[in-house]
Amino acid sequence: MNVDGKKYRTIWLAEDGGSVEIIDQTRFPHTFETIRLHTMEDAAHAIRFMQVRGAPLIGATAAYGVALAMRTDASDDNLHAACSSLLETRPTAVNLQWALDKARRTLVRLAPEIREEAAFKLANDICDEDIAINMAIGMHGMELIAAISRLKRAGEPVNILTHCNAGWLATVDWGTATAPIYMSHDGGIPVHVWVDETRPRNQGAFLTAWELGQHGVPHTVIVDNAGGHLMQHGEVDIVITGTDRTTATGDVCNKIGTYLKALAAKDNSVPFYVALPSPTIDFSLSDGIRQIPIEERGGEEVSRITGRTSTGEIETVDIVADGSPVGNPAFDVTPARLVTGLITERGVLEANRKAIADAFPERVRASA
Ligand code: MRU
C-alpha cells in the first residue's frame, strides 16, 4: 500500500540481497521508520518485541529468519536450531509454525550449499502468496459489503467495525479484514470503519487508524467498550476481524476482546465475519477454547501507556494504581457458533468442519 505516495510492503528483501527490511511497528503512529534484519536473531527479536506483528507477517518474518540463518550456517543442526528459536517467539498465531514447517520440510531435502538461495526464494514466495490470498479475500469480502450497500440510500456508507489490526501492516500487503474495505472504497462503495482502539497495545488506534487514514478511508476510533452500544443503535452493519488461529471446526482465536464483539453482534443480529487466510487454519485442532495457546504478555503493557505530548515528545506514563497486580491475556477465542462466516481466499464459508474441509481438502489430507 502507499505511504505518503510511495509503495511499500511490510517486509522485503534489501537491495544487498542478503538482509531484510521491515517497517518498525513499535514506532507508530507518530514515526514511520524502517529497520534492517541481518541475522536470524534479529528476525526473532523483531517478532518477539512486535516490531512486526499480525499472524501472516509473523509467518513471513520467520521464513526470512530461516533464510538469514542459512546464510551463516546451512547445516541441518542450524536449520533445526533456527526453526526452534523462531517458534519460541510468540505462541498463538499458527502462521509462525506453518511457515517454519514449510521451510524445514523444503530445506532439509536440499544440499546445504543451495539452502540459502532456496530459503530466500521460499520466503519471497510466502510473501507473494500472502498478497494473492489477501486480494482474493478482498474480492469475496467486497461482495458482502456491496450487498449491504445495495440496501442503503445512495451515498450512505456501510458501517464496518473492526478490532485490532488485521490490516496491511499485519500482513505483507492489503491486510485480511481490511482487504474488503480497501477494495470497496477503491471500487466506489461508500464505507466507514469503526476502529476499536484495542487496549492494551492499541493496534487499532496506532495502526489501523493510521493505515486507513493513509488510504483515505473514512473511519472513527472508538474505545473497546463502545461496540455493543453502537450495535444496539443500528450503527454497525457488519463486523470483520482477523484471526491468529482458527480450528478445523471454525473456532476463531483473535486479539483479546474479539469474543465480546461477537457476543454483542449476535445479540443485535449484526453479521460477524472473520477474514481467514488458509495458512491461519490449524487442522490439528477442534476445540479452540481448550486447545489454542493464549499468549500472556507483560503487565507493563496494561499498566503503562505511550503517547505524544503537546510538545512533541514520545513519553510513557503509568496509569494503574501503584501496587495493583495486572493481567494481560493477549488473545481470546470466539466459538464457531458466533461466527456468521469465514472470508477465505476460496470464498465465504460457514464456520464448521465440513465447509472448511470441503474448501481446503489438500490441507486436510496433509494434516492427516
Ligand atoms: O498481537 P498482534 O498485534 O500480533 O495481534 C494481531 C491480531 O490479533 C490480528 O487480528 C491477527 O493477527 C490477524 S492479522 C491479519
Boltz pocket constraint, residues with backbone or C-beta under 6 A from the ligand:
constraints:
  - pocket:
      binder: B
      contacts: [[A, 52], [A, 53], [A, 54], [A, 55], [A, 56], [A, 93], [A, 163], [A, 164], [A, 165], [A, 166], [A, 167], [A, 170], [A, 171], [A, 175], [A, 176], [A, 177], [A, 203], [A, 241], [A, 242], [A, 243], [A, 244], [A, 254], [A, 255], [A, 275], [A, 330]]
      max_distance: 6.0
